Amino acid sequence: MNTLIIKSSKTTVGFSYAAKLALSIFLVSAMAGSAFAADKKIPKLSNGKPDFSGIWQTTSAADYDLEPHSNRKDAPPGLGIVDGGLLPYLPKALEQKKKNFDARLTADPALKGYTLGVPRGIYYPEPFQIFQRNQDLTLVHQFGHSVRTIYTNGTEHPDDPNDWWLGDSRAHWEGDTLVVDVKHFNDKTWLDRAGNFHSDALHVIEKWTYLDANTIEYKATIEDPNVFSKPWDISVVLHRHREKNFQLIEDYRFTLDYDQYYPPKQTTK
């Protein structure tokens, strides 16, 4: 057996490489465990539930296309964020998706400044801010300044609902994970810039979980029997903005066409 000899002025000690390796592994594991424990110290409300308050944004390129795609003039290449790769379109819906893709440079509702919807507003490349109380979370999106409320007070979806741009969100806690049931949508939003779409039968189940104090894992299961043959899943990571003085800036795209009229010009007599 090979032996490492350490000599000093007082004594000579021999360690086998196996012993040295075991000691190294122990020290590394102890350090990793301490770091992991520190990371798990997540912000919490007075009721002990995780507090997601803050300004968040993904670095994912999911909004260009949820599915894997090569580069094109209007998008960089990407692996997509769909579990399994491709979306399970019904045949007729797939034809509509192809039409949307061909017209994407003018037909994308986001280009008109419309509300992005759910889940697109989460992985769109602009920040959003969460304000959280025991009974609800309020999400304010920079794009279009859309406001969404997620109720955590045990209330149910309305019996006679409208069809909303952001749906109706009712949530409960499973440990430290916030599980949100979202439905009652209209069909006026897209899921990305590539023309992936949904109908008013869209149903989304979101799961929000802290990975550490400044990172959230966002997962969603999407189902729509009018468009897809089965439910499918996505996952993105959200990062907390910690820059000094960082804040949302109102991004009202749909008002730009009216800028020429405001402020009103004074007429001369």
Secondary structure as a PSIPRED ss2 file (coil, helix, strand):
# PSIPRED VFORMAT (PSIPRED V4.0)

   1 M C   1.000  0.000  0.000
   2 N C   1.000  0.000  0.000
   3 T E   0.000  0.000  1.000
   4 L E   0.000  0.000  1.000
   5 I E   0.000  0.000  1.000
   6 I E   0.000  0.000  1.000
   7 K E   0.000  0.000  1.000
   8 S C   1.000  0.000  0.000
   9 S C   1.000  0.000  0.000
  10 K C   1.000  0.000  0.000
  11 T C   1.000  0.000  0.000
  12 T E   0.000  0.000  1.000
  13 V E   0.000  0.000  1.000
  14 G E   0.000  0.000  1.000
  15 F E   0.000  0.000  1.000
  16 S E   0.000  0.000  1.000
  17 Y H   0.000  1.000  0.000
  18 A H   0.000  1.000  0.000
  19 A H   0.000  1.000  0.000
  20 K H   0.000  1.000  0.000
  21 L H   0.000  1.000  0.000
  22 A H   0.000  1.000  0.000
  23 L H   0.000  1.000  0.000
  24 S H   0.000  1.000  0.000
  25 I H   0.000  1.000  0.000
  26 F H   0.000  1.000  0.000
  27 L H   0.000  1.000  0.000
  28 V H   0.000  1.000  0.000
  29 S H   0.000  1.000  0.000
  30 A H   0.000  1.000  0.000
  31 M H   0.000  1.000  0.000
  32 A H   0.000  1.000  0.000
  33 G H   0.000  1.000  0.000
  34 S H   0.000  1.000  0.000
  35 A H   0.000  1.000  0.000
  36 F H   0.000  1.000  0.000
  37 A H   0.000  1.000  0.000
  38 A H   0.000  1.000  0.000
  39 D H   0.000  1.000  0.000
  40 K C   1.000  0.000  0.000
  41 K C   1.000  0.000  0.000
  42 I C   1.000  0.000  0.000
  43 P C   1.000  0.000  0.000
  44 K E   0.000  0.000  1.000
  45 L C   1.000  0.000  0.000
  46 S C   1.000  0.000  0.000
  47 N C   1.000  0.000  0.000
  48 G C   1.000  0.000  0.000
  49 K C   1.000  0.000  0.000
  50 P E   0.000  0.000  1.000
  51 D C   1.000  0.000  0.000
  52 F C   1.000  0.000  0.000
  53 S C   1.000  0.000  0.000
  54 G E   0.000  0.000  1.000
  55 I E   0.000  0.000  1.000
  56 W E   0.000  0.000  1.000
  57 Q E   0.000  0.000  1.000
  58 T E   0.000  0.000  1.000
  59 T C   1.000  0.000  0.000
  60 S C   1.000  0.000  0.000
  61 A C   1.000  0.000  0.000
  62 A H   0.000  1.000  0.000
  63 D H   0.000  1.000  0.000
  64 Y H   0.000  1.000  0.000
  65 D C   1.000  0.000  0.000
  66 L C   1.000  0.000  0.000
  67 E C   1.000  0.000  0.000
  68 P C   1.000  0.000  0.000
  69 H E   0.000  0.000  1.000
  70 S C   1.000  0.000  0.000
  71 N C   1.000  0.000  0.000
  72 R E   0.000  0.000  1.000
  73 K C   1.000  0.000  0.000
  74 D C   1.000  0.000  0.000
  75 A E   0.000  0.000  1.000
  76 P C   1.000  0.000  0.000
  77 P C   1.000  0.000  0.000
  78 G E   0.000  0.000  1.000
  79 L C   1.000  0.000  0.000
  80 G C   1.000  0.000  0.000
  81 I C   1.000  0.000  0.000
  82 V E   0.000  0.000  1.000
  83 D C   1.000  0.000  0.000
  84 G C   1.000  0.000  0.000
  85 G C   1.000  0.000  0.000
  86 L C   1.000  0.000  0.000
  87 L C   1.000  0.000  0.000
  88 P C   1.000  0.000  0.000
  89 Y E   0.000  0.000  1.000
  90 L C   1.000  0.000  0.000
  91 P H   0.000  1.000  0.000
  92 K H   0.000  1.000  0.000
  93 A H   0.000  1.000  0.000
  94 L H   0.000  1.000  0.000
  95 E H   0.000  1.000  0.000
  96 Q H   0.000  1.000  0.000
  97 K H   0.000  1.000  0.000
  98 K H   0.000  1.000  0.000
  99 K H   0.000  1.000  0.000
 100 N H   0.000  1.000  0.000
 101 F H   0.000  1.000  0.000
 102 D H   0.000  1.000  0.000
 103 A C   1.000  0.000  0.000
 104 R H   0.000  1.000  0.000
 105 L H   0.000  1.000  0.000
 106 T H   0.000  1.000  0.000
 107 A H   0.000  1.000  0.000
 108 D C   1.000  0.000  0.000
 109 P H   0.000  1.000  0.000
 110 A H   0.000  1.000  0.000
 111 L H   0.000  1.000  0.000
 112 K H   0.000  1.000  0.000
 113 G C   1.000  0.000  0.000
 114 Y C   1.000  0.000  0.000
 115 T C   1.000  0.000  0.000
 116 L C   1.000  0.000  0.000
 117 G C   1.000  0.000  0.000
 118 V C   1.000  0.000  0.000
 119 P C   1.000  0.000  0.000
 120 R H   0.000  1.000  0.000
 121 G H   0.000  1.000  0.000
 122 I H   0.000  1.000  0.000
 123 Y H   0.000  1.000  0.000
 124 Y C   1.000  0.000  0.000
 125 P C   1.000  0.000  0.000
 126 E C   1.000  0.000  0.000
 127 P C   1.000  0.000  0.000
 128 F E   0.000  0.000  1.000
 129 Q E   0.000  0.000  1.000
 130 I E   0.000  0.000  1.000
 131 F E   0.000  0.000  1.000
 132 Q E   0.000  0.000  1.000
 133 R C   1.000  0.000  0.000
 134 N C   1.000  0.000  0.000
 135 Q C   1.000  0.000  0.000
 136 D E   0.000  0.000  1.000
 137 L E   0.000  0.000  1.000
 138 T E   0.000  0.000  1.000
 139 L E   0.000  0.000  1.000
 140 V E   0.000  0.000  1.000
 141 H E   0.000  0.000  1.000
 142 Q C   1.000  0.000  0.000
 143 F E   0.000  0.000  1.000
 144 G C   1.000  0.000  0.000
 145 H C   1.000  0.000  0.000
 146 S C   1.000  0.000  0.000
 147 V E   0.000  0.000  1.000
 148 R E   0.000  0.000  1.000
 149 T E   0.000  0.000  1.000
 150 I E   0.000  0.000  1.000
 151 Y E   0.000  0.000  1.000
 152 T C   1.000  0.000  0.000
 153 N C   1.000  0.000  0.000
 154 G C   1.000  0.000  0.000
 155 T C   1.000  0.000  0.000
 156 E C   1.000  0.000  0.000
 157 H C   1.000  0.000  0.000
 158 P C   1.000  0.000  0.000
 159 D C   1.000  0.000  0.000
 160 D C   1.000  0.000  0.000
 161 P C   1.000  0.000  0.000
 162 N C   1.000  0.000  0.000
 163 D C   1.000  0.000  0.000
 164 W E   0.000  0.000  1.000
 165 W C   1.000  0.000  0.000
 166 L C   1.000  0.000  0.000
 167 G C   1.000  0.000  0.000
 168 D E   0.000  0.000  1.000
 169 S E   0.000  0.000  1.000
 170 R E   0.000  0.000  1.000
 171 A E   0.000  0.000  1.000
 172 H E   0.000  0.000  1.000
 173 W E   0.000  0.000  1.000
 174 E E   0.000  0.000  1.000
 175 G C   1.000  0.000  0.000
 176 D C   1.000  0.000  0.000
 177 T E   0.000  0.000  1.000
 178 L E   0.000  0.000  1.000
 179 V E   0.000  0.000  1.000
 180 V E   0.000  0.000  1.000
 181 D E   0.000  0.000  1.000
 182 V E   0.000  0.000  1.000
 183 K E   0.000  0.000  1.000
 184 H C   1.000  0.000  0.000
 185 F E   0.000  0.000  1.000
 186 N C   1.000  0.000  0.000
 187 D C   1.000  0.000  0.000
 188 K C   1.000  0.000  0.000
 189 T C   1.000  0.000  0.000
 190 W E   0.000  0.000  1.000
 191 L C   1.000  0.000  0.000
 192 D C   1.000  0.000  0.000
 193 R C   1.000  0.000  0.000
 194 A C   1.000  0.000  0.000
 195 G C   1.000  0.000  0.000
 196 N C   1.000  0.000  0.000
 197 F E   0.000  0.000  1.000
 198 H C   1.000  0.000  0.000
 199 S C   1.000  0.000  0.000
 200 D C   1.000  0.000  0.000
 201 A C   1.000  0.000  0.000
 202 L C   1.000  0.000  0.000
 203 H E   0.000  0.000  1.000
 204 V E   0.000  0.000  1.000
 205 I E   0.000  0.000  1.000
 206 E E   0.000  0.000  1.000
 207 K E   0.000  0.000  1.000
 208 W E   0.000  0.000  1.000
 209 T E   0.000  0.000  1.000
 210 Y E   0.000  0.000  1.000
 211 L E   0.000  0.000  1.000
 212 D E   0.000  0.000  1.000
 213 A C   1.000  0.000  0.000
 214 N C   1.000  0.000  0.000
 215 T E   0.000  0.000  1.000
 216 I E   0.000  0.000  1.000
 217 E E   0.000  0.000  1.000
 218 Y E   0.000  0.000  1.000
 219 K E   0.000  0.000  1.000
 220 A E   0.000  0.000  1.000
 221 T E   0.000  0.000  1.000
 222 I E   0.000  0.000  1.000
 223 E E   0.000  0.000  1.000
 224 D C   1.000  0.000  0.000
 225 P C   1.000  0.000  0.000
 226 N C   1.000  0.000  0.000
 227 V C   1.000  0.000  0.000
 228 F E   0.000  0.000  1.000
 229 S C   1.000  0.000  0.000
 230 K C   1.000  0.000  0.000
 231 P C   1.000  0.000  0.000
 232 W E   0.000  0.000  1.000
 233 D E   0.000  0.000  1.000
 234 I E   0.000  0.000  1.000
 235 S E   0.000  0.000  1.000
 236 V E   0.000  0.000  1.000
 237 V E   0.000  0.000  1.000
 238 L E   0.000  0.000  1.000
 239 H E   0.000  0.000  1.000
 240 R E   0.000  0.000  1.000
 241 H C   1.000  0.000  0.000
 242 R C   1.000  0.000  0.000
 243 E C   1.000  0.000  0.000
 244 K C   1.000  0.000  0.000
 245 N C   1.000  0.000  0.000
 246 F C   1.000  0.000  0.000
 247 Q C   1.000  0.000  0.000
 248 L C   1.000  0.000  0.000
 249 I C   1.000  0.000  0.000
 250 E C   1.000  0.000  0.000
 251 D E   0.000  0.000  1.000
 252 Y C   1.000  0.000  0.000
 253 R H   0.000  1.000  0.000
 254 F H   0.000  1.000  0.000
 255 T H   0.000  1.000  0.000
 256 L H   0.000  1.000  0.000
 257 D H   0.000  1.000  0.000
 258 Y H   0.000  1.000  0.000
 259 D H   0.000  1.000  0.000
 260 Q H   0.000  1.000  0.000
 261 Y H   0.000  1.000  0.000
 262 Y C   1.000  0.000  0.000
 263 P C   1.000  0.000  0.000
 264 P C   1.000  0.000  0.000
 265 K C   1.000  0.000  0.000
 266 Q C   1.000  0.000  0.000
 267 T C   1.000  0.000  0.000
 268 T C   1.000  0.000  0.000
 269 K C   1.000  0.000  0.000
